[in-house]
Amino acid sequence: MKLNTIDYLAPDSAERFVESLRETGFGVLSNHPIQKQLVEDIYQEWYAFFQSEEKHDFLFKAETHDGFFPASVSETAKGNTVKDIKEYYHVYP
């Protein structure tokens, strides 16, 4: 799988970003307007959340798939038979 870096300032950036998400499940942007410190702060806050027991107060709802998914219910990647070893949090607006 090859991930392309998409220049946020390019006129076709939106289309290329969506295409990357659809083809790979990931998107990599350069020249975006989000301050590096804000991104680092968000990572630190989510890291603290996943290290805490508070995460269990937000267990996912089966009907909406919103919330905290512990490793015990993690998904299996397409084309694989072994479950991912990860925790994650889904948010749907």
QUIRAMO-V31607 format. One record per residue. N is the residue number from 0. RES is the residue in three letters. PHI is phi as a letter, one per 20 degrees, with the letter a starting at -180 (NA if undefined). D_FIRST is the distance of its C-alpha to the first C-alpha in Angstrom with 2 decimals. Layout:
N/RES/PHI/D_FIRST ; N/RES/PHI/D_FIRST
//
This chain:
0/MET/NA/0.00 ; 1/LYS/d/3.77 ; 2/LEU/e/6.56 ; 3/ASN/e/9.79 ; 4/THR/e/13.07 ; 5/ILE/d/15.58 ; 6/ASP/f/19.23 ; 7/TYR/g/21.25 ; 8/LEU/e/24.22 ; 9/ALA/f/22.80 ; 10/PRO/f/24.56 ; 11/ASP/d/21.47 ; 12/SER/f/19.72 ; 13/ALA/f/20.37 ; 14/GLU/f/18.93 ; 15/ARG/f/15.73 ; 16/PHE/f/15.38 ; 17/VAL/f/16.02 ; 18/GLU/f/13.60 ; 19/SER/f/10.73 ; 20/LEU/f/12.21 ; 21/ARG/f/12.54 ; 22/GLU/e/9.15 ; 23/THR/c/7.15 ; 24/GLY/n/10.40 ; 25/PHE/c/10.48 ; 26/GLY/b/12.32 ; 27/VAL/c/13.33 ; 28/LEU/d/16.80 ; 29/SER/d/19.10 ; 30/ASN/l/22.84 ; 31/HIS/e/23.19 ; 32/PRO/e/26.75 ; 33/ILE/e/26.26 ; 34/GLN/f/28.14 ; 35/LYS/g/26.40 ; 36/GLN/f/29.28 ; 37/LEU/f/28.81 ; 38/VAL/f/25.17 ; 39/GLU/f/26.40 ; 40/ASP/f/29.29 ; 41/ILE/f/27.20 ; 42/TYR/g/25.07 ; 43/GLN/f/28.40 ; 44/GLU/f/29.93 ; 45/TRP/f/27.18 ; 46/TYR/f/27.17 ; 47/ALA/f/30.94 ; 48/PHE/f/30.68 ; 49/PHE/f/28.40 ; 50/GLN/e/30.78 ; 51/SER/e/33.77 ; 52/GLU/e/35.42 ; 53/GLU/g/35.64 ; 54/LYS/g/32.22 ; 55/HIS/f/34.02 ; 56/ASP/f/36.24 ; 57/PHE/c/33.34 ; 58/LEU/g/32.14 ; 59/PHE/f/30.18 ; 60/LYS/d/32.19 ; 61/ALA/g/31.23 ; 62/GLU/f/32.43 ; 63/THR/d/30.37 ; 64/HIS/m/27.49 ; 65/ASP/e/28.41 ; 66/GLY/o/28.89 ; 67/PHE/e/28.03 ; 68/PHE/d/26.13 ; 69/PRO/f/27.06 ; 70/ALA/g/25.00 ; 71/SER/f/27.43 ; 72/VAL/d/26.04 ; 73/SER/f/22.34 ; 74/GLU/e/19.87 ; 75/THR/d/17.90 ; 76/ALA/f/14.18 ; 77/LYS/g/13.54 ; 78/GLY/n/13.80 ; 79/ASN/c/15.40 ; 80/THR/d/19.12 ; 81/VAL/e/19.57 ; 82/LYS/f/20.03 ; 83/ASP/f/18.25 ; 84/ILE/d/20.71 ; 85/LYS/b/20.89 ; 86/GLU/d/23.27 ; 87/TYR/b/22.54 ; 88/TYR/c/24.61 ; 89/HIS/d/24.19 ; 90/VAL/c/26.24 ; 91/TYR/d/26.99 ; 92/PRO/f/29.35
//
